[in-house]
Amino acid sequence: MAEQDNHIPEREIAADAPRQAREPEEAARALEEVQELLRRHRLVEELSHRQNEGATEDRRELIEQLVNRQALDELRTQLDRLHPADVAYILEALPREDRLTAWDLVRADRDGEILLEVSDSVREMLIDSMDRDELVDAVESLDADEIADLAPDLPRDVVEEVSRQLTQEERDQLRAALSYREDTVGARMDFDMVRVREDVSLEAVLRYLRRFDALPDHTDQVFVVDRTGRLQGSLPLGELLINEPEAMVADVMQRDVLRLDALDDASEAAQAFERYDLVSAPVVDPQGRLIGRLVVADVLDVIREEGDTDLLQKAGLREEEDLFSSVWNSAKNRWLWLALNLCTAFFASRVIGAFEGTIEKVVALAALMPIVAGIAGNSGNQTMTLVIRSLALGQVTSANARRVLFKELAIAGLNGIVWGGIAGLFAWWLYRDTAHGVLLGITMTAAMALNLLVGALIALAVPLALERAGRDPALGSSVLLTFSTDSMGFFIFLGLATLLFR
């Protein structure tokens, strides 16, 4: 007999038409419209304050209420027309004061779904602006897996209050989702799915599906289980529709399906989705029982979050920084790597200081030094970006790391000879009328070739070492690469010049 895996709560549907996702340029235009409405609101509010300076307090309050109502009604209507993801996009792009103004205008029954869409830092700020009752009302309309996504940012008493209002099955699901680490499949899985037994006909499955008001999002297959709940395979909706209704599920189901374990790494699961073009995949426990599913929407969140994290950490930034967070918090967020940069800059200056005599003898060296360091840094960044991406995709392993190293060193050597030679010719041409023109060209060529090799070696070693240590390969990698290519570039260039210009 066909059966549903868990209860799918009925959602309240607004009387107006469902909000549709917008094209990226339409979302950008909506942001501009909201910003313009907020600007007009501030302007009208400022003018009303000036005009009411001499009015009585009651009259001033009445006029301000009328002005605010007129100015904000249009903004409230605009926000109400937008998809929750577009509202989240707009909130993230607004300064804190405007963000809170817009957030207060969002309908209370939409708070929960918008909180799910905003970034972690913005979500924390919005939650801090809400009282306990508002948070409970916002969260109680969400599914168990969605509540689990918000739970780490919610006050404990709010989570407990919402949990008491759930059914026993939903409470079990919430506890299960909260028991997994954030980077695992279990923390991302969806509990809304449909499962059937293999000893029923396709006609029975169709009758069962027609009982739903709506199928769970991203339903591209129905999962087939036995009497104990163990996963036996899946029945794609395409197979369900094109086969005869009298056919049995066991005859048309797919038995060889990708199964995810709840403890699997979410990023590895995302790679599987990309590799096999999946829309959904079953999640099983160690006994093979079906406990949930992972859908492509959650996978896209994983990919986006990892991309954002890598981009920020490569520059030495923490991922929780909000674009419009306070100056103090943003400054502190950047102190660690700025301090490290300061130390490395002093180290590089001491390298230069050790060759003051050589620089005094050939002043042209001071003008050419930045070229050696800059080219190597650029080349190293290209190598590092490629290595970090390959590590994220699992393409660099202990078996092929040596081969990747030799290949990148060969590329750096070739580029060093080619572009170092060009730089050497250019240096000779610039200083051809001096006594050191030829030696400057030779020094430039050799230094650039050697420093490109150093840059390639550091660009490979840093991400691989961080990966082996269990850290993000992008963590501060750009900062470390710049330090290495600058310091070693100066040392190699000035060291060679010292040897040649005796």
Protein Blocks (a to p, Z undefined) as FASTA:
>chain_A
ZZdfbdcddddddfbdcdddddfklmmmmmmmmmmmmmmmmmmmmmmmmmmmmpcfklmm
mmmmmmmmmmmmmmmmmmmmpcfklmmmmmmmpcfklmmmmmmmpcfklmmmmmmmmcfk
lmmmmmmmpcfklmmmmmmmpcfklmmmmmmmpcfklmmmmmmmpcfklmmmmmmmmmpc
fkbmklmpcfbdcdddfkbcfklmmmmmmmpmbdcehiabdcdddfkopafbdcdfklmm
mpcfkbcfklmmcfbdcdddfkbcfklmmmmmmmnopabdcdddfkopafbdcdfklmmm
mmmmmmmmmmmmmnopafkbcfklcfklmmmmmmmmmmmmmmmmmmmmmmmmmmmmmmmm
mmmlmmmmmmmmmmmmmmmmmmmmmmmmmmmnopacfklmmmmmmmmmmmmmmmmmmmmm
mmmmmmmmmmmmpmklmmmmmmmmmmmmmmmmmmmmmmmmmmmmmmmnopafkgoklmmm
mmmmmmmmmmmmmmmmmmmmZZ
